[in-house]
Amino acid sequence: MKTAMVIGGGIGGLVTALKLNREGVSVRVFESVGTIKALGVGINLLPHAVRVLTELGLEEELKKTGIPTAELMYVNKFGKKIWQEDRGLNAGYRWPQYSIHRGRLQMILLKAVKERLGENAVVTGHHLTSFHDSGDNVTAEFITKRTGEHLGSYHADVMIAADGIHSVVRNFFYPDEGPPKFSGRILWRGLTESTPFLTGKSMIMAGHQDQKIVAYPICPDTAAKGRSLVNWIAELTVGGEMPPRADWNHAVDKEKFLPKFAKWDFGWLDVPQVIKSATDIFEFPMVDRDPLPQWTFGRVTLLGDAAHPMYPIGSNGASQAILDADALGQSILENQNAELALKSYEQIRMEPTANIVFANRKNGPEEVMQIVEERATKGFESLDDVITKQELEKIANKYKKVAGFDRETLNQK
């Protein structure tokens, strides 16, 4: 295999380009938008994903751009601790866990792709409309999405679709799948500069499945000034039908959901104030799709959210796309035949990611918050009266194995 087209210039697509380039494949990335910008809010990168990025030579950039997460704490809706565990290096992993701005990470990856593969390796303003697998190569047709102007054909030995939850390529193979599955929950996301909470490197989750807050700092430059740039997510179960796609990721008035969190001042974190102090707040439905029976079709395969969109639980979205890229690169290295390489990648990644999709539908490691809410909806004096330490440990450890970052297993790699 000598050439590859990657459809989508997000995190998964760019890491794929870097990984395949490292294995000697000539790669071009095609992105639908005209200019790739540092958009979005915060994400978390788990140690297994950081391992991949470190092997790609990005360790120093991650250190400069992200906060190494020190610990994770689950609390109830009154701010009382349910479970706390060290994370990343603090937990004995060989690699950190990073809380980082999604857009800044994407810019790190974009810069690396252009430096290593050449400025022309990323082709923007090209929206995929159709493709054909001849058996010898793949031909793709692109347009300018805004005007519909045809931009020509491109050829490669393989095509990797990293084009997100609304993947054109996935829709080609599964035209009757329909829209993503709506959980009945809405997410509101924002960034707020504030005083640091807990250690200043803490990630917290508060509440339960019907009402939840997630918060963690993402900017080392802000931390160096004694402040925190806090990425936060407010989540509520609203039921009903999923908002139209045109309404995804749009700015909303904080009053739409703030009253529900009016009493969530924990002393160490004033949730209402954090929400009030945000400048822009964006709304998303919490969605996923059912796992597929097949990702790879000849010389074409799916990757990242195009293959396995999942609820944003357990810090897995970007991390699993990065693991996909790593597995794909390894499969190409070990298989000279392009179709066998893509099929090998599918066999490695399809079952583990499906297991995460199903686990996240059951709240993943956040199950501990729901259990405590159901057993002690009015709060508790002693956690031992509600749930045992053994039960908490079992849930936490089980999810690490499902998501592929069990410490002992990972540290042997």
C-alpha positions as CSV (number, residue, x, y, z in Angstrom):
1,M,0.0,0.0,0.0
2,K,1.5,3.3,-1.1
3,T,-1.3,5.9,-0.9
4,A,-4.3,6.7,1.3
5,M,-7.1,9.3,1.4
6,V,-8.4,10.3,4.8
7,I,-11.9,11.9,4.7
8,G,-12.1,14.4,7.6
9,G,-9.6,16.7,9.2
10,G,-10.6,16.2,12.8
11,I,-8.5,14.6,15.6
12,G,-9.0,11.1,14.3
13,G,-8.3,11.9,10.7
14,L,-5.1,13.9,11.5
15,V,-3.7,11.3,13.8
16,T,-4.4,8.7,11.1
17,A,-2.4,10.8,8.7
18,L,0.5,11.0,11.0
19,K,0.4,7.3,11.8
20,L,0.2,6.1,8.2
21,N,2.9,8.6,7.2
22,R,5.1,7.0,9.8
23,E,4.5,3.6,8.2
24,G,5.6,4.9,4.8
25,V,2.2,5.6,3.3
26,S,1.6,8.8,1.3
27,V,-1.5,10.5,2.7
28,R,-3.9,13.3,1.8
29,V,-6.5,14.6,4.2
30,F,-9.7,16.0,2.7
31,E,-11.7,18.3,4.9
32,S,-15.2,19.7,4.1
33,V,-14.8,23.2,5.8
34,G,-12.8,25.9,4.0
35,T,-10.6,26.7,7.0
36,I,-9.8,24.5,9.9
37,K,-10.1,26.6,13.1
38,A,-9.4,25.9,16.8
39,L,-13.0,25.4,17.7
40,G,-14.7,23.6,20.5
41,V,-14.2,23.3,24.2
42,G,-12.3,20.8,26.4
43,I,-11.7,17.1,26.0
44,N,-9.8,14.5,28.0
45,L,-7.1,12.3,26.6
46,L,-6.6,9.0,28.5
47,P,-3.1,7.5,29.0
48,H,-3.5,4.9,26.2
49,A,-4.2,7.7,23.7
50,V,-1.4,9.9,25.1
51,R,0.9,6.9,24.5
52,V,0.1,7.0,20.8
53,L,0.6,10.7,20.6
54,T,3.9,10.4,22.5
55,E,5.1,7.8,20.0
56,L,4.3,10.2,17.2
57,G,6.6,12.8,18.8
58,L,4.0,15.2,20.2
59,E,4.8,14.8,23.9
60,E,6.3,18.3,24.4
61,E,3.4,20.0,22.6
62,L,0.9,18.2,24.8
63,K,2.8,19.3,27.9
64,K,2.7,22.9,26.8
65,T,-1.0,22.8,25.8
66,G,-2.8,20.5,28.3
67,I,-3.3,20.1,32.0
68,P,-2.1,16.7,33.3
69,T,-5.2,15.5,35.1
70,A,-4.2,14.6,38.7
71,E,-7.4,13.0,40.0
72,L,-11.0,12.3,39.2
73,M,-13.8,12.7,41.7
74,Y,-17.4,11.8,41.6
75,V,-19.8,13.6,44.0
76,N,-23.5,13.6,44.5
77,K,-25.8,16.6,43.8
78,F,-24.9,18.1,47.2
79,G,-21.2,18.0,46.4
80,K,-20.4,15.1,48.8
81,K,-17.7,12.7,47.6
82,I,-18.7,9.3,46.3
83,W,-15.4,8.1,44.7
84,Q,-12.0,9.6,44.1
85,E,-9.1,8.1,42.2
86,D,-5.7,9.3,41.0
87,R,-5.3,9.7,37.3
88,G,-2.4,9.6,34.8
89,L,1.0,9.8,36.2
90,N,-0.4,10.2,39.7
91,A,-2.0,6.8,39.3
92,G,1.2,5.1,38.2
93,Y,0.6,5.1,34.5
94,R,3.6,5.5,32.2
95,W,1.8,8.3,30.4
96,P,-0.3,11.3,31.7
97,Q,-4.0,11.9,31.2
98,Y,-4.5,15.4,29.7
99,S,-7.4,17.8,29.9
100,I,-7.0,19.9,26.8
101,H,-8.8,22.3,24.5
102,R,-10.1,20.3,21.6
103,G,-9.3,23.1,19.0
104,R,-5.8,23.6,20.3
105,L,-5.1,19.9,20.1
106,Q,-6.4,19.9,16.5
107,M,-4.1,22.7,15.7
108,I,-1.1,20.8,17.1
109,L,-2.0,17.8,14.9
110,L,-2.6,20.0,11.8
111,K,0.7,21.7,12.2
112,A,2.5,18.3,12.6
113,V,0.7,16.9,9.5
114,K,1.7,19.9,7.4
115,E,5.3,19.9,8.6
116,R,5.8,16.1,8.1
117,L,3.6,15.4,5.0
118,G,3.7,18.8,3.3
119,E,1.4,21.8,3.1
120,N,-0.6,20.2,0.4
121,A,-1.3,17.1,2.5
122,V,-4.4,18.7,3.9
123,V,-7.0,19.8,1.3
124,T,-9.7,22.0,2.7
125,G,-13.0,23.1,1.2
126,H,-13.5,19.6,-0.3
127,H,-16.8,17.9,0.6
128,L,-17.0,14.2,-0.4
129,T,-20.1,13.4,-2.5
130,S,-19.3,9.9,-3.9
131,F,-16.6,7.3,-4.3
132,H,-15.9,4.1,-6.2
133,D,-13.8,1.1,-5.3
134,S,-12.5,-0.4,-8.5
135,G,-10.7,-3.3,-6.7
136,D,-7.3,-1.8,-7.5
137,N,-7.9,1.7,-6.0
138,V,-10.5,4.1,-4.7
139,T,-11.7,7.2,-6.6
140,A,-13.4,10.0,-4.7
141,E,-15.4,12.9,-6.0
142,F,-15.6,16.3,-4.2
143,I,-17.6,19.5,-4.3
144,T,-17.5,22.9,-2.6
145,K,-20.3,22.4,-0.1
146,R,-21.4,26.0,-0.2
147,T,-21.9,26.3,-4.0
148,G,-22.0,22.7,-5.2
149,E,-19.1,23.3,-7.5
150,H,-17.4,20.1,-8.6
151,L,-13.8,20.0,-7.5
152,G,-12.6,16.9,-9.3
153,S,-11.5,13.3,-8.6
154,Y,-8.8,11.9,-6.4
155,H,-7.4,8.4,-6.3
156,A,-5.6,6.3,-3.6
157,D,-5.0,2.7,-2.7
158,V,-7.4,3.0,0.3
159,M,-9.9,5.5,1.7
160,I,-10.4,6.0,5.5
161,A,-13.6,7.7,6.5
162,A,-13.0,9.9,9.6
163,D,-15.9,12.2,8.8
164,G,-17.8,12.1,12.0
165,I,-21.2,11.0,13.3
166,H,-22.9,12.3,10.1
167,S,-20.4,10.4,7.9
168,V,-21.1,10.5,4.2
169,V,-19.2,7.2,3.8
170,R,-21.1,5.4,6.6
171,N,-24.4,6.6,5.1
172,F,-23.3,5.1,1.7
173,F,-22.9,1.6,3.2
174,Y,-25.8,1.9,5.6
175,P,-28.4,4.2,3.8
176,D,-31.3,3.1,5.9
177,E,-29.7,3.7,9.3
178,G,-31.4,7.0,9.9
179,P,-30.3,9.7,12.3
180,P,-28.2,9.2,15.5
181,K,-30.0,7.8,18.5
182,F,-31.1,10.4,21.0
183,S,-30.6,9.7,24.7
184,G,-33.2,12.2,25.8
185,R,-30.4,14.2,27.4
186,I,-29.1,17.7,26.3
187,L,-25.6,18.9,27.0
188,W,-24.6,22.5,27.4
189,R,-20.9,23.2,27.2
190,G,-18.8,26.3,28.0
191,L,-15.5,27.7,29.2
192,T,-15.1,29.9,32.3
193,E,-12.0,31.5,33.9
194,S,-12.3,31.2,37.7
195,T,-10.3,30.5,40.8
196,P,-8.9,26.9,40.8
197,F,-11.0,24.2,42.5
198,L,-9.6,21.3,44.6
199,T,-6.0,20.7,43.4
200,G,-6.2,22.9,40.3
201,K,-5.7,19.7,38.2
202,S,-8.9,17.9,39.3
203,M,-11.7,16.6,37.1
204,I,-15.1,16.3,38.8
205,M,-18.5,14.8,38.0
206,A,-21.5,15.8,40.1
207,G,-25.1,14.6,40.2
208,H,-26.7,11.6,38.4
209,Q,-27.8,10.6,35.0
210,D,-30.8,13.0,34.8
211,Q,-28.8,16.1,36.0
212,K,-25.1,16.3,35.9
213,I,-22.1,18.7,35.9
214,V,-18.6,17.8,34.6
215,A,-15.8,20.3,35.2
216,Y,-12.0,20.4,34.7
217,P,-9.3,22.9,33.9
218,I,-7.7,22.8,30.4
219,C,-5.2,25.6,30.1
220,P,-1.6,25.6,31.6
221,D,-1.1,29.3,30.7
222,T,-4.1,30.3,32.8
223,A,-2.9,28.0,35.6
224,A,0.5,29.7,35.6
225,K,-1.3,32.9,36.5
226,G,-3.0,31.3,39.5
227,R,-6.3,30.9,37.7
228,S,-8.2,28.1,36.0
229,L,-9.8,28.0,32.6
230,V,-12.6,25.5,33.5
231,N,-14.2,23.4,30.8
232,W,-17.7,22.5,32.0
233,I,-20.6,20.5,30.8
234,A,-24.1,20.8,32.2
235,E,-26.5,17.9,31.4
236,L,-30.2,17.4,31.8
237,T,-32.7,14.8,30.8
238,V,-35.4,16.5,28.8
239,G,-37.0,13.7,26.8
240,G,-38.9,14.3,23.7
241,E,-37.5,14.3,20.2
242,M,-33.9,15.0,19.2
243,P,-33.3,18.7,18.1
244,P,-32.9,19.1,14.4
245,R,-29.3,18.8,13.2
246,A,-29.2,22.5,12.2
247,D,-29.6,23.3,16.0
248,W,-26.6,21.2,17.1
249,N,-23.6,23.1,18.5
250,H,-25.4,26.5,18.6
251,A,-25.0,29.2,21.2
252,V,-27.9,29.4,23.8
253,D,-28.9,31.6,26.7
254,K,-27.7,30.2,30.0
255,E,-31.1,30.9,31.5
256,K,-32.4,27.9,29.5
257,F,-30.9,25.5,32.1
258,L,-29.2,27.6,34.8
259,P,-32.2,27.6,37.2
260,K,-31.9,23.8,37.5
261,F,-28.4,24.2,39.0
262,A,-29.2,27.3,41.2
263,K,-28.4,25.5,44.4
264,W,-25.3,23.6,43.3
265,D,-22.8,25.6,45.2
266,F,-20.5,23.0,46.8
267,G,-18.2,25.5,48.6
268,W,-15.2,24.2,46.7
269,L,-17.0,24.8,43.4
270,D,-19.8,27.3,42.8
271,V,-21.5,25.7,39.8
272,P,-24.1,28.6,39.2
273,Q,-21.3,31.1,39.2
274,V,-19.2,29.1,36.8
275,I,-22.2,28.9,34.4
276,K,-23.0,32.6,34.8
277,S,-19.5,33.7,34.1
278,A,-19.2,31.8,30.8
279,T,-19.3,34.0,27.7
280,D,-20.5,31.5,25.0
281,I,-22.5,28.4,25.8
282,F,-23.2,25.7,23.2
283,E,-26.0,23.1,23.1
284,F,-25.7,19.5,21.9
285,P,-28.0,16.5,22.1
286,M,-26.4,13.5,23.7
287,V,-26.4,10.9,20.9
288,D,-24.7,7.8,19.7
289,R,-25.4,5.1,17.0
290,D,-25.8,1.3,17.3
291,P,-22.5,-0.6,16.7
292,L,-22.1,-1.8,13.1
293,P,-21.6,-5.4,11.9
294,Q,-18.9,-4.2,9.4
295,W,-16.6,-1.2,9.0
296,T,-14.5,-2.3,6.1
297,F,-15.7,-2.7,2.5
298,G,-12.8,-3.6,0.2
299,R,-10.4,-0.7,0.2
300,V,-12.7,1.6,2.3
301,T,-13.0,1.7,6.1
302,L,-14.5,3.8,8.9
303,L,-12.7,5.4,11.8
304,G,-13.6,7.4,14.9
305,D,-17.1,8.7,15.2
306,A,-17.9,7.5,11.7
307,A,-17.4,4.0,13.0
308,H,-18.5,4.1,16.6
309,P,-20.0,7.3,17.9
310,M,-20.6,7.0,21.6
311,Y,-22.0,9.0,24.5
312,P,-19.4,11.4,26.0
313,I,-18.9,9.3,29.1
314,G,-15.6,8.1,30.4
315,S,-13.4,10.5,28.3
316,N,-13.5,8.2,25.3
317,G,-14.5,10.2,22.2
318,A,-11.1,11.5,21.0
319,S,-9.1,8.7,22.8
320,Q,-10.8,5.9,20.9
321,A,-10.4,7.6,17.6
322,I,-6.6,7.9,18.3
323,L,-6.5,4.2,19.2
324,D,-8.3,3.5,15.9
325,A,-5.5,5.3,14.1
326,D,-2.8,3.4,15.9
327,A,-4.4,0.0,15.2
328,L,-4.9,1.0,11.5
329,G,-1.2,2.0,11.2
330,Q,-0.1,-1.3,12.9
331,S,-2.3,-3.4,10.6
332,I,-0.9,-1.7,7.5
333,L,2.6,-2.3,8.7
334,E,1.9,-6.0,9.2
335,N,-0.2,-6.6,6.0
336,Q,1.1,-5.8,2.5
337,N,-2.3,-6.4,1.0
338,A,-4.5,-3.3,1.5
339,E,-7.8,-5.1,1.9
340,L,-6.4,-7.5,4.4
341,A,-4.8,-4.6,6.4
342,L,-8.2,-2.8,6.6
343,K,-10.0,-6.0,7.6
344,S,-7.3,-6.7,10.3
345,Y,-7.8,-3.2,11.7
346,E,-11.6,-3.8,11.8
347,Q,-11.1,-7.1,13.7
348,I,-8.9,-5.4,16.3
349,R,-11.1,-2.4,17.0
350,M,-14.8,-3.2,16.2
351,E,-15.6,-5.3,19.3
352,P,-13.8,-3.2,21.9
353,T,-15.5,0.0,20.7
354,A,-18.9,-1.7,20.6
355,N,-18.4,-2.7,24.2
356,I,-17.8,0.9,25.1
357,V,-20.9,2.1,23.3
358,F,-23.0,-0.4,25.3
359,A,-21.2,0.4,28.6
360,N,-21.7,4.2,28.1
361,R,-25.4,3.6,27.6
362,K,-25.4,2.2,31.1
363,N,-23.5,5.3,32.4
364,G,-20.1,3.7,32.3
365,P,-18.0,4.6,35.4
366,E,-20.6,7.2,36.2
367,E,-22.9,4.4,37.3
368,V,-21.7,5.0,40.9
369,M,-23.4,8.4,40.8
370,Q,-26.7,6.9,39.7
371,I,-26.5,4.2,42.3
372,V,-26.0,6.7,45.1
373,E,-28.8,8.9,43.8
374,E,-31.2,6.0,43.7
375,R,-30.2,4.8,47.2
376,A,-29.9,8.2,48.9
377,T,-31.8,10.8,46.9
378,K,-31.8,13.2,49.9
379,G,-28.1,12.8,50.5
380,F,-26.1,10.8,53.1
381,E,-24.2,11.2,56.3
382,S,-21.9,8.2,55.8
383,L,-21.2,6.9,52.3
384,D,-20.7,3.4,53.8
385,D,-24.4,3.3,54.5
386,V,-25.1,3.7,50.8
387,I,-22.4,1.8,48.8
388,T,-19.3,-0.2,49.8
389,K,-15.8,0.6,48.8
390,Q,-15.6,-2.8,47.1
391,E,-18.6,-2.0,44.9
392,L,-17.1,1.4,43.9
393,E,-13.7,-0.2,43.1
394,K,-15.3,-2.9,41.0
395,I,-17.2,-0.4,38.8
396,A,-14.1,1.7,38.3
397,N,-11.8,-1.1,37.5
398,K,-14.3,-2.9,35.2
399,Y,-14.7,0.3,33.0
400,K,-11.0,0.7,32.7
401,K,-10.7,-2.7,31.2
402,V,-13.7,-2.2,28.9
403,A,-12.1,1.1,27.7
404,G,-8.6,-0.3,27.3
405,F,-6.7,1.6,30.0
406,D,-6.3,-0.9,32.7
407,R,-3.0,0.3,34.3
408,E,-1.2,-3.0,34.5
409,T,-2.0,-4.1,31.0
410,L,-1.3,-0.7,29.5
411,N,2.0,-0.2,31.3
412,Q,3.4,-3.4,29.7
413,K,3.1,-1.9,26.2
